[in-house]
């Protein structure tokens, strides 16, 4: 799995029937021992609601609160409003 960064060092290209192949390429010089980063979603991008992003990728960029606290507070990440679904 690639870590998230708003300044990634990789880019992903989806290929094949129905996106069955994902090709990962370096977008910057990567040296031995460097961690690989991908940008799953810009922290400023509001195109994908947070609850959908969380269920697909397991995290939400920019959100650092513990998951248990978000669930206890009924965060819209886990409890979307009707208009967001």
C-alpha positions as CSV (number, residue, x, y, z in Angstrom):
1,X,0.0,0.0,0.0
2,X,1.2,3.5,-0.8
3,X,1.1,6.2,1.9
4,X,-1.0,9.3,1.2
5,X,0.7,12.7,0.5
6,X,-0.5,15.9,-1.2
7,X,3.0,15.9,-2.7
8,X,3.4,12.3,-4.0
9,X,6.4,10.8,-5.6
10,X,4.4,8.3,-7.6
11,X,1.5,8.4,-10.1
12,X,-1.0,5.6,-10.7
13,X,-2.4,4.7,-14.1
14,X,-5.5,2.5,-14.3
15,X,-5.6,0.1,-17.2
16,X,-7.3,-3.0,-18.4
17,X,-11.0,-4.0,-18.6
18,X,-12.8,-2.4,-15.7
19,X,-9.6,-1.0,-14.2
20,X,-8.2,-4.4,-13.4
21,X,-4.6,-3.3,-13.7
22,X,-3.0,-0.4,-11.8
23,X,0.5,0.7,-13.0
24,X,2.5,2.7,-10.5
25,X,5.2,5.0,-11.8
26,X,7.7,7.3,-10.2
27,X,6.8,11.0,-10.7
28,X,10.0,12.1,-9.0
29,X,13.5,10.6,-8.4
30,X,13.1,7.9,-5.8
31,X,16.2,6.5,-4.2
32,X,16.7,3.2,-2.3
33,X,15.0,3.4,1.1
34,X,12.6,6.3,0.2
35,X,8.9,5.7,1.1
36,X,6.4,5.7,-1.8
37,X,3.6,8.2,-1.7
38,X,0.4,8.5,-3.7
39,X,-2.3,11.2,-3.6
40,X,-5.6,9.4,-3.1
41,X,-7.5,12.7,-2.8
42,X,-6.4,16.3,-2.3
43,X,-7.2,17.6,1.1
44,X,-8.9,20.5,-0.6
45,X,-10.9,18.3,-3.0
46,X,-14.6,17.9,-2.0
47,X,-15.6,15.7,-5.0
48,X,-15.8,12.5,-2.9
49,X,-17.7,12.6,0.4
50,X,-15.5,11.7,3.3
51,X,-17.5,8.6,4.3
52,X,-17.1,7.1,0.8
53,X,-13.4,7.9,0.9
54,X,-13.0,6.3,4.3
55,X,-14.8,3.1,3.2
56,X,-12.7,2.8,0.0
57,X,-9.2,3.7,1.4
58,X,-9.5,3.3,5.2
59,X,-8.5,6.9,6.1
60,X,-9.5,10.4,5.3
61,X,-6.8,12.9,4.3
62,X,-6.4,15.7,6.9
63,X,-8.4,13.9,9.6
64,X,-6.3,12.9,12.6
65,X,-8.9,12.2,15.3
66,X,-9.1,8.6,16.5
67,X,-11.7,6.5,14.7
68,X,-13.4,5.6,18.0
69,X,-13.9,9.3,18.8
70,X,-15.4,10.0,15.4
71,X,-17.8,7.1,15.7
72,X,-18.8,8.2,19.3
73,X,-19.4,11.7,18.0
74,X,-21.5,10.4,15.1
75,X,-19.1,12.1,12.6
76,X,-20.5,12.4,9.1
77,X,-17.5,10.4,8.0
78,X,-19.4,7.3,9.3
79,X,-22.9,8.7,9.5
80,X,-23.5,10.7,6.3
81,X,-26.4,13.1,6.0
82,X,-29.1,12.0,3.5
83,X,-28.0,14.6,0.9
84,X,-24.4,13.2,0.9
85,X,-25.4,9.6,0.0
